[in-house]
Amino acid sequence: MATEPVGSSLASAPPLTAEGRQMRGMRGRPKRLGRDTLTAYLFLTPYLFVLLVFLILTSLYGIGLSLFQVDIGFTAPQFVGFQNYQRLFEQLFTNPGLSVFWISMANILKFVIAVVICQTILALILALILQVTLVGKGIFRTIFYIPAITSSVATALIFLWLYNPDGLINYLLSLVHISGPDWLNDPLFALPALMLLNIWTTAAAFMIYFMAALQDLPKELLEASAIDGANRFQTFRYITVPLLRPTIFLVVALGTIGSFQMFDQAKFMTNGGPLNSTLTPLLEIYNAAFQDAHFGLAAAMSVLLFIIIFIVTIVQRRLIEPSASNR
Amino acid sequence: MAQVSTQAAVQPVEVAREARPERHISWWHLIVYLFLAIFTITSIGPLIFSFLSSFKSMSEVLIFPPTIFPRTWITTNYTTVLGDPAFLRWILNAFIYAFAATVLNVLFSGMAGYALSRLNFPGRNLIFLVTLAVMMIPATVTLIPKFLVVNDLHLVNTYLALILPAMVQPFSVFIMVQFMKGLPKELEESAKIDGASIWRTFYQIILPQVRPALAAVAILTFQGAWNDFLWPLVALGTRDMYTLTVGLFYFKSTHYTEYSLLLASSMFNTIPILILFFIFQRYFIEGAVSTGVKG
């Protein structure tokens, strides 16, 4: 508010000095622009507050924090340089099997690979099935989307029950004469159980992206390929998939970013166990900060996780969309 | 039904009809409907099965082989859950968080979107670019510092700790910009001639034009806040302040093997969102797509 009268009086005053002339030149159409700018920033104030404080400041704060040793409440933060990183990398190069952080990294890599591949394929299949469905398309879309909107906590509770040794999943397995494991208490099966649950919820969410993309495909091309005698599979393989590349990349990238940050089910269903087999980096970051009060170390883990996600996404882009570097 | 669908499938590609026998097409549709049936069961089966089982007794819920319908329908699971005063408080807290975040997001992202898409001012492109960039920052990176900032502001264990960071989110602003960009310039020009202020132009002329965007933002925000688990877990400290998701986590720890209670309790988290989804389906899906697909 206070800047507005200043701005307008400056603009209306004759440009005596060089400085004044320069300012007038910069402001262009004087009064209007200053007013519009002020209004615009008033409209933006709440957003800029959140953007600056909770997104930009915290990101920078996080990077800075990773260079400190912080245990809130006990001692003053102490600058330790790259020691937090050094500690993590020493663990990696000496005995990663003993370091909970690197165990969590190994877990999440398995998790991301399995989940992203399966959820992308499943999402595409769901979308394709809906694409060729003629009766009740809208109803089926609604039904398929339901796993995506139920909360991770509610589904965790439900699957806690479905996965119990005498639960539905083992019952279904027993129908085909497989005796199912105690899913969530078996170090071999706990992580796959969480993968399955995640694929179930996320495939539905990503189906929507493929549906939107399939709808936008140029119909003439598909018709032309049918006229040329291509069968459904050939059309799909040589026309549809190449045209879907940008969407496939989007789904893979969003899926990767999301899966790398898996937390809810790991905390809720297994709390990282048994034997750290479902410990994820985000859960380990949470533990390091809020159980062990190693905030600096936790921040260093966050930064490493971010860098890994970033690199993986870039590699994926190169692999899936080699021609899209101009965007 | 089969006849109608076969005809419709063949219509657009007349040539294909001669090339392929009719039987081939019906075989194809059989597969499609088989898949539809399978995915229908896997999509809603677990939820329906859990809902039915939430009316079973504690022993029946663990019977092997499982029963689909309860032998005797009981409501004690629900009365036990609701008999816990803390549980009602958690529902209230979750509602406060979700409602406040939704209202503020709609208002503030509408305002920000209006400025970024309809007003001309220095710094506009920069702010929009930063918006796109921060949408890419994983929440992981900001979790610890966000807690420390909230801690420094002495907001830990308050509603503000939940609401303040969530009150306007980059994805909401992004949706608003995308929708408002497409509106014709004449809208504001005629408003200006009528002597309307910018604020009035915003809420009487622009906002009504982007109702689908407002709905999408409202729904995505409500869903996000209602289902949020990590941030409330970090930011809240005492039992009476927990939101439903965090409350359910502690509820689970105290009733570990009482699955019938857990199922009943999970319904309080699921059913409100399902109801919203059935009412505002279109906006759920439009919103989800518009946050992901960038111009």
Interface residues (C-beta under 8 A of the other chain):
Chain A: L33 D36 T37 T39 A40 Y41 F43 L44 P46 Y47 L48 V50 L51 V53 F54 L55 I56 L57 T58 S59 Y61 G62 L65 V70 I72 I125 L126 I129 V132 T133 L134 V135 F140 R141 T142 I143 F144 Y145 I146 P147 A148 I149 T150 S151 S152 V153 A154 T155 L157 I158 F159 L160 W161 L162 N164 D166 G167 L168 Y171 S174 W200 A204 A205 I208 Y209 A212 K219 E223 A226 I227 G229 R232 L250 L254 I257 F260 Q261 F263 D264 K267 F268 P281 L282 I285 Y286 A289 F290 F295 A298 A299 S302 V303 L305 F306 I309
Chain B: M1 V4 S5 A8 A9 P12 V13 V15 A16 A19 W28 V32 F35 L36 F39 T40 T42 S43 I44 P46 L47 F49 S50 S53 V61 L62 F64 P65 P66 L104 F108 S109 M111 A112 Y114 A115 L116 L119 N120 F121 P122 R124 I127 V130 T131 V134 M136 I137 P138 A139 T140 V141 T142 L143 I144 P145 K146 F147 L148 V149 N151 L164 P165 M167 V168 Q169 P170 V173 I198 F202 Q223 W226 N227 F229 L230 L233 V234 T245 L248 F249 K252 Y259 L262 L263 S265 S266 M267 N269 T270 I273 L274 F277 F278 Q281 F284 I285 A288 V289 G292 V293
